[in-house]
Protein backbone atom coordinates (compact mmCIF):
# COMPACT_ATOMS: atom_id res chain seq x y z
CA UNK A 1 0.00 0.00 0.00
CA UNK A 2 2.83 2.34 0.91
CA UNK A 3 4.59 1.55 -2.38
CA UNK A 4 1.42 2.40 -4.33
CA UNK A 5 1.17 5.79 -2.60
CA UNK A 6 4.81 6.55 -3.36
CA UNK A 7 4.36 5.51 -7.00
CA UNK A 8 1.24 7.67 -7.47
CA UNK A 9 2.88 10.62 -5.79
CA UNK A 10 5.95 10.29 -8.01
CA UNK A 11 3.87 10.00 -11.16
CA UNK A 12 1.85 13.07 -10.20
CA UNK A 13 5.02 15.02 -9.54
CA UNK A 14 6.46 14.09 -12.93
CA UNK A 15 3.27 15.14 -14.73
CA UNK A 16 3.10 18.37 -12.76
CA UNK A 17 6.64 19.26 -13.75
CA UNK A 18 6.95 17.93 -17.29
CA UNK A 19 3.38 18.58 -18.45
CA UNK A 20 3.66 22.38 -18.68
CA UNK A 21 7.20 22.10 -20.03
CA UNK A 22 6.21 19.74 -22.83
CA UNK A 23 3.18 21.89 -23.66
CA UNK A 24 5.32 25.01 -23.73
CA UNK A 25 7.95 23.29 -25.87
CA UNK A 26 5.37 22.05 -28.36
CA UNK A 27 3.65 25.40 -28.69
CA UNK A 28 7.04 27.06 -28.97
CA UNK A 29 8.02 24.76 -31.80
CA UNK A 30 4.77 25.47 -33.62
CA UNK A 31 5.17 29.19 -33.13
CA UNK A 32 8.77 28.98 -34.33
CA UNK A 33 7.73 27.07 -37.43
CA UNK A 34 5.02 29.62 -38.17
CA UNK A 35 7.44 32.51 -37.75
CA UNK A 36 10.08 30.85 -39.93
CA UNK A 37 7.55 30.26 -42.72
CA UNK A 38 5.54 33.49 -42.56
CA UNK A 39 8.45 35.65 -41.51
CA UNK A 40 10.63 34.57 -44.43
CA UNK A 41 10.14 35.45 -48.07
CA UNK A 42 7.23 32.99 -48.09
CA UNK A 43 8.78 30.05 -49.92
CA UNK A 44 11.51 27.50 -49.19
CA UNK A 45 15.17 28.43 -49.81
CA UNK A 46 15.42 26.24 -52.91
CA UNK A 47 12.69 28.31 -54.53
CA UNK A 48 13.91 31.68 -53.28
CA UNK A 49 17.37 31.03 -54.75
CA UNK A 50 15.91 30.56 -58.22
CA UNK A 51 18.07 27.45 -58.67
CA UNK A 52 15.17 25.04 -58.83
CA UNK A 53 16.57 23.20 -61.84
CA UNK A 54 19.65 22.33 -59.81
CA UNK A 55 17.98 22.05 -56.41
CA UNK A 56 15.31 19.65 -57.68
CA UNK A 57 11.59 20.35 -57.63
CA UNK A 58 10.46 17.46 -55.41
CA UNK A 59 12.53 18.81 -52.51
CA UNK A 60 10.19 21.76 -51.95
CA UNK A 61 6.96 21.05 -53.80
CA UNK A 62 5.33 19.37 -50.81
CA UNK A 63 6.18 22.35 -48.58
CA UNK A 64 4.63 24.77 -51.04
CA UNK A 65 1.55 22.60 -51.39
CA UNK A 66 1.08 22.52 -47.65
CA UNK A 67 1.41 26.30 -47.44
CA UNK A 68 -1.01 27.23 -50.20
CA UNK A 69 -4.30 26.50 -48.36
CA UNK A 70 -3.09 28.22 -45.17
CA UNK A 71 -4.61 31.63 -44.40
CA UNK A 72 -2.44 34.63 -44.93
CA UNK A 73 -0.62 36.08 -41.96
CA UNK A 74 -2.37 39.21 -40.65
CA UNK A 75 1.07 40.38 -39.54
CA UNK A 76 2.60 40.31 -43.00
CA UNK A 77 -0.57 40.56 -45.10
CA UNK A 78 1.04 38.55 -47.86
CA UNK A 79 -0.52 39.69 -51.14
CA UNK A 80 -2.14 37.29 -53.57
CA UNK A 81 -1.97 39.00 -56.96
CA UNK A 82 -3.56 37.39 -59.95
CA UNK A 83 -1.38 35.64 -62.50
CA UNK A 84 -2.07 38.36 -65.06
CA UNK A 85 -1.10 41.04 -62.55
CA UNK A 86 2.12 39.29 -61.56
CA UNK A 87 3.38 38.58 -65.09
CA UNK A 88 3.18 42.21 -66.16
CA UNK A 89 6.03 44.28 -67.63
CA UNK A 90 4.35 47.58 -66.75
CA UNK A 91 5.04 47.32 -63.01
CA UNK A 92 7.45 49.70 -61.30
CA UNK A 93 9.99 49.28 -58.52
CA UNK A 94 7.79 51.37 -56.23
CA UNK A 95 4.83 49.11 -56.97
CA UNK A 96 6.85 46.01 -56.10
CA UNK A 97 8.02 47.57 -52.82
CA UNK A 98 4.49 48.55 -51.83
CA UNK A 99 2.80 45.35 -53.03
CA UNK A 100 4.96 42.95 -50.99
CA UNK A 101 5.96 43.26 -47.33
CA UNK A 102 9.37 41.73 -48.03
CA UNK A 103 11.50 42.06 -51.16
CA UNK A 104 14.95 40.57 -51.81
CA UNK A 105 17.25 42.90 -53.75
CA UNK A 106 20.84 42.76 -54.96
CA UNK A 107 19.98 40.05 -57.52
CA UNK A 108 21.92 41.65 -60.32
CA UNK A 109 22.48 40.34 -63.83
CA UNK A 110 24.40 42.09 -66.58
CA UNK A 111 22.95 45.63 -66.70
CA UNK A 112 19.88 44.49 -64.74
CA UNK A 113 18.79 44.74 -61.11
CA UNK A 114 16.54 42.03 -59.68
CA UNK A 115 13.78 42.25 -57.07
CA UNK A 116 12.55 38.88 -55.82
CA UNK A 117 9.24 38.29 -54.05
CA UNK A 118 7.16 35.31 -52.91
CA UNK A 119 4.24 34.61 -55.19
CA UNK A 120 0.99 32.83 -54.32
CA UNK A 121 -1.73 33.73 -56.81
CA UNK A 122 -4.53 31.90 -55.00
CA UNK A 123 -5.68 28.53 -53.71
CA UNK A 124 -7.14 26.94 -56.86
CA UNK A 125 -5.21 24.14 -58.61
CA UNK A 126 -4.51 26.52 -61.53
CA UNK A 127 -2.79 29.04 -59.24
CA UNK A 128 0.97 29.32 -58.82
CA UNK A 129 3.20 29.38 -55.76
CA UNK A 130 6.91 30.06 -55.77
CA UNK A 131 9.51 32.74 -56.34
CA UNK A 132 8.96 35.66 -58.73
CA UNK A 133 11.75 38.00 -59.82
CA UNK A 134 11.49 41.29 -61.69
CA UNK A 135 14.67 42.47 -63.41
CA UNK A 136 14.79 46.22 -64.10
CA UNK A 137 17.07 47.94 -66.61
CA UNK A 138 18.74 51.36 -66.34
CA UNK A 139 15.51 53.01 -67.50
CA UNK A 140 13.71 51.48 -64.51
CA UNK A 141 11.66 49.29 -66.83
CA UNK A 142 11.07 45.58 -66.30
CA UNK A 143 13.32 43.87 -68.82
CA UNK A 144 12.88 40.30 -67.63
CA UNK A 145 10.53 38.29 -65.42
CA UNK A 146 11.37 34.88 -64.01
CA UNK A 147 9.32 32.46 -61.92
CA UNK A 148 10.28 29.20 -60.23
CA UNK A 149 7.65 27.22 -58.37
CA UNK A 150 4.74 24.81 -58.60
CA UNK A 151 1.13 24.54 -59.74
CA UNK A 152 -1.58 21.92 -59.73
CA UNK A 153 -2.77 22.71 -63.24
CA UNK A 154 -0.66 24.65 -65.75
CA UNK A 155 -3.53 25.43 -68.14
CA UNK A 156 -4.10 28.98 -66.86
CA UNK A 157 -0.41 29.79 -67.12
CA UNK A 158 -0.18 28.35 -70.63
CA UNK A 159 -3.28 30.31 -71.71
CA UNK A 160 -1.76 33.58 -70.51
CA UNK A 161 1.63 32.91 -72.07
CA UNK A 162 0.19 31.96 -75.45
CA UNK A 163 -2.29 34.83 -75.64
CA UNK A 164 -0.27 37.68 -74.15
CA UNK A 165 3.33 36.75 -74.99
CA UNK A 166 2.87 34.50 -78.04
CA UNK A 167 4.41 31.38 -76.54
CA UNK A 168 4.10 28.23 -78.62
CA UNK A 169 4.57 24.56 -77.79
CA UNK A 170 7.90 23.01 -78.77
CA UNK A 171 8.49 19.28 -78.93
CA UNK A 172 11.57 17.98 -77.15
CA UNK A 173 13.40 14.70 -76.70
CA UNK A 174 12.51 14.77 -72.99
CA UNK A 175 9.18 12.97 -72.49
CA UNK A 176 8.90 14.32 -68.96
CA UNK A 177 8.95 17.98 -69.93
CA UNK A 178 6.42 20.26 -71.61
CA UNK A 179 8.21 23.17 -73.28
CA UNK A 180 6.79 26.47 -74.46
CA UNK A 181 8.93 29.12 -76.13
CA UNK A 182 8.55 32.64 -77.48
CA UNK A 183 10.60 34.52 -80.06
CA UNK A 184 10.69 38.22 -80.89
CA UNK A 185 10.17 39.84 -84.28
CA UNK A 186 13.81 39.14 -85.11
CA UNK A 187 13.36 35.43 -84.36
CA UNK A 188 15.46 35.75 -81.21
CA UNK A 189 14.52 33.87 -77.99
CA UNK A 190 12.10 35.95 -75.93
CA UNK A 191 10.91 33.48 -73.31
CA UNK A 192 10.79 29.90 -72.14
CA UNK A 193 8.49 27.91 -69.89
CA UNK A 194 9.48 24.44 -68.72
CA UNK A 195 6.74 22.40 -67.06
CA UNK A 196 7.48 19.04 -65.46
CA UNK A 197 5.30 16.62 -63.56
CA UNK A 198 6.35 16.10 -59.95
CA UNK A 199 8.27 12.93 -59.24
CA UNK A 200 5.40 11.83 -56.98
CA UNK A 201 1.87 13.06 -57.68
CA UNK A 202 -0.30 12.83 -54.59
CA UNK A 203 -4.04 13.37 -54.36
CA UNK A 204 -3.45 15.06 -50.99
CA UNK A 205 -1.19 17.67 -52.63
CA UNK A 206 -3.20 18.94 -55.60
CA UNK A 207 -1.31 22.24 -55.81
CA UNK A 208 2.12 20.77 -56.52
CA UNK A 209 1.55 18.36 -59.38
CA UNK A 210 3.77 20.34 -61.74
CA UNK A 211 7.04 22.24 -61.37
CA UNK A 212 7.35 25.43 -63.40
CA UNK A 213 10.50 27.19 -64.55
CA UNK A 214 9.62 30.37 -66.47
CA UNK A 215 11.57 33.27 -67.97
CA UNK A 216 10.15 36.05 -70.13
CA UNK A 217 12.00 38.95 -71.78
CA UNK A 218 10.33 42.30 -72.29
CA UNK A 219 8.31 42.27 -75.54
CA UNK A 220 9.86 44.45 -78.23
C-alpha positions as CSV (number, residue, x, y, z in Angstrom):
1,X,0.0,0.0,0.0
2,X,2.8,2.3,0.9
3,X,4.6,1.6,-2.4
4,X,1.4,2.4,-4.3
5,X,1.2,5.8,-2.6
6,X,4.8,6.6,-3.4
7,X,4.4,5.5,-7.0
8,X,1.2,7.7,-7.5
9,X,2.9,10.6,-5.8
10,X,6.0,10.3,-8.0
11,X,3.9,10.0,-11.2
12,X,1.8,13.1,-10.2
13,X,5.0,15.0,-9.5
14,X,6.5,14.1,-12.9
15,X,3.3,15.1,-14.7
16,X,3.1,18.4,-12.8
17,X,6.6,19.3,-13.7
18,X,7.0,17.9,-17.3
19,X,3.4,18.6,-18.4
20,X,3.7,22.4,-18.7
21,X,7.2,22.1,-20.0
22,X,6.2,19.7,-22.8
23,X,3.2,21.9,-23.7
24,X,5.3,25.0,-23.7
25,X,7.9,23.3,-25.9
26,X,5.4,22.1,-28.4
27,X,3.6,25.4,-28.7
28,X,7.0,27.1,-29.0
29,X,8.0,24.8,-31.8
30,X,4.8,25.5,-33.6
31,X,5.2,29.2,-33.1
32,X,8.8,29.0,-34.3
33,X,7.7,27.1,-37.4
34,X,5.0,29.6,-38.2
35,X,7.4,32.5,-37.8
36,X,10.1,30.8,-39.9
37,X,7.6,30.3,-42.7
38,X,5.5,33.5,-42.6
39,X,8.4,35.7,-41.5
40,X,10.6,34.6,-44.4
41,X,10.1,35.4,-48.1
42,X,7.2,33.0,-48.1
43,X,8.8,30.1,-49.9
44,X,11.5,27.5,-49.2
45,X,15.2,28.4,-49.8
46,X,15.4,26.2,-52.9
47,X,12.7,28.3,-54.5
48,X,13.9,31.7,-53.3
49,X,17.4,31.0,-54.8
50,X,15.9,30.6,-58.2
51,X,18.1,27.5,-58.7
52,X,15.2,25.0,-58.8
53,X,16.6,23.2,-61.8
54,X,19.6,22.3,-59.8
55,X,18.0,22.0,-56.4
56,X,15.3,19.6,-57.7
57,X,11.6,20.3,-57.6
58,X,10.5,17.5,-55.4
59,X,12.5,18.8,-52.5
60,X,10.2,21.8,-52.0
61,X,7.0,21.1,-53.8
62,X,5.3,19.4,-50.8
63,X,6.2,22.3,-48.6
64,X,4.6,24.8,-51.0
65,X,1.5,22.6,-51.4
66,X,1.1,22.5,-47.6
67,X,1.4,26.3,-47.4
68,X,-1.0,27.2,-50.2
69,X,-4.3,26.5,-48.4
70,X,-3.1,28.2,-45.2
71,X,-4.6,31.6,-44.4
72,X,-2.4,34.6,-44.9
73,X,-0.6,36.1,-42.0
74,X,-2.4,39.2,-40.6
75,X,1.1,40.4,-39.5
76,X,2.6,40.3,-43.0
77,X,-0.6,40.6,-45.1
78,X,1.0,38.5,-47.9
79,X,-0.5,39.7,-51.1
80,X,-2.1,37.3,-53.6
81,X,-2.0,39.0,-57.0
82,X,-3.6,37.4,-60.0
83,X,-1.4,35.6,-62.5
84,X,-2.1,38.4,-65.1
85,X,-1.1,41.0,-62.6
86,X,2.1,39.3,-61.6
87,X,3.4,38.6,-65.1
88,X,3.2,42.2,-66.2
89,X,6.0,44.3,-67.6
90,X,4.4,47.6,-66.7
91,X,5.0,47.3,-63.0
92,X,7.4,49.7,-61.3
93,X,10.0,49.3,-58.5
94,X,7.8,51.4,-56.2
95,X,4.8,49.1,-57.0
96,X,6.8,46.0,-56.1
97,X,8.0,47.6,-52.8
98,X,4.5,48.6,-51.8
99,X,2.8,45.4,-53.0
100,X,5.0,42.9,-51.0
101,X,6.0,43.3,-47.3
102,X,9.4,41.7,-48.0
103,X,11.5,42.1,-51.2
104,X,15.0,40.6,-51.8
105,X,17.3,42.9,-53.8
106,X,20.8,42.8,-55.0
107,X,20.0,40.1,-57.5
108,X,21.9,41.7,-60.3
109,X,22.5,40.3,-63.8
110,X,24.4,42.1,-66.6
111,X,22.9,45.6,-66.7
112,X,19.9,44.5,-64.7
113,X,18.8,44.7,-61.1
114,X,16.5,42.0,-59.7
115,X,13.8,42.2,-57.1
116,X,12.5,38.9,-55.8
117,X,9.2,38.3,-54.1
118,X,7.2,35.3,-52.9
119,X,4.2,34.6,-55.2
120,X,1.0,32.8,-54.3
121,X,-1.7,33.7,-56.8
122,X,-4.5,31.9,-55.0
123,X,-5.7,28.5,-53.7
124,X,-7.1,26.9,-56.9
125,X,-5.2,24.1,-58.6
126,X,-4.5,26.5,-61.5
127,X,-2.8,29.0,-59.2
128,X,1.0,29.3,-58.8
129,X,3.2,29.4,-55.8
130,X,6.9,30.1,-55.8
131,X,9.5,32.7,-56.3
132,X,9.0,35.7,-58.7
133,X,11.8,38.0,-59.8
134,X,11.5,41.3,-61.7
135,X,14.7,42.5,-63.4
136,X,14.8,46.2,-64.1
137,X,17.1,47.9,-66.6
138,X,18.7,51.4,-66.3
139,X,15.5,53.0,-67.5
140,X,13.7,51.5,-64.5
141,X,11.7,49.3,-66.8
142,X,11.1,45.6,-66.3
143,X,13.3,43.9,-68.8
144,X,12.9,40.3,-67.6
145,X,10.5,38.3,-65.4
146,X,11.4,34.9,-64.0
147,X,9.3,32.5,-61.9
148,X,10.3,29.2,-60.2
149,X,7.6,27.2,-58.4
150,X,4.7,24.8,-58.6
151,X,1.1,24.5,-59.7
152,X,-1.6,21.9,-59.7
153,X,-2.8,22.7,-63.2
154,X,-0.7,24.7,-65.8
155,X,-3.5,25.4,-68.1
156,X,-4.1,29.0,-66.9
157,X,-0.4,29.8,-67.1
158,X,-0.2,28.4,-70.6
159,X,-3.3,30.3,-71.7
160,X,-1.8,33.6,-70.5
161,X,1.6,32.9,-72.1
162,X,0.2,32.0,-75.5
163,X,-2.3,34.8,-75.6
164,X,-0.3,37.7,-74.1
165,X,3.3,36.7,-75.0
166,X,2.9,34.5,-78.0
167,X,4.4,31.4,-76.5
168,X,4.1,28.2,-78.6
169,X,4.6,24.6,-77.8
170,X,7.9,23.0,-78.8
171,X,8.5,19.3,-78.9
172,X,11.6,18.0,-77.1
173,X,13.4,14.7,-76.7
174,X,12.5,14.8,-73.0
175,X,9.2,13.0,-72.5
176,X,8.9,14.3,-69.0
177,X,9.0,18.0,-69.9
178,X,6.4,20.3,-71.6
179,X,8.2,23.2,-73.3
180,X,6.8,26.5,-74.5
181,X,8.9,29.1,-76.1
182,X,8.5,32.6,-77.5
183,X,10.6,34.5,-80.1
184,X,10.7,38.2,-80.9
185,X,10.2,39.8,-84.3
186,X,13.8,39.1,-85.1
187,X,13.4,35.4,-84.4
188,X,15.5,35.7,-81.2
189,X,14.5,33.9,-78.0
190,X,12.1,36.0,-75.9
191,X,10.9,33.5,-73.3
192,X,10.8,29.9,-72.1
193,X,8.5,27.9,-69.9
194,X,9.5,24.4,-68.7
195,X,6.7,22.4,-67.1
196,X,7.5,19.0,-65.5
197,X,5.3,16.6,-63.6
198,X,6.3,16.1,-59.9
199,X,8.3,12.9,-59.2
200,X,5.4,11.8,-57.0
201,X,1.9,13.1,-57.7
202,X,-0.3,12.8,-54.6
203,X,-4.0,13.4,-54.4
204,X,-3.5,15.1,-51.0
205,X,-1.2,17.7,-52.6
206,X,-3.2,18.9,-55.6
207,X,-1.3,22.2,-55.8
208,X,2.1,20.8,-56.5
209,X,1.6,18.4,-59.4
210,X,3.8,20.3,-61.7
211,X,7.0,22.2,-61.4
212,X,7.4,25.4,-63.4
213,X,10.5,27.2,-64.6
214,X,9.6,30.4,-66.5
215,X,11.6,33.3,-68.0
216,X,10.1,36.0,-70.1
217,X,12.0,38.9,-71.8
218,X,10.3,42.3,-72.3
219,X,8.3,42.3,-75.5
220,X,9.9,44.5,-78.2
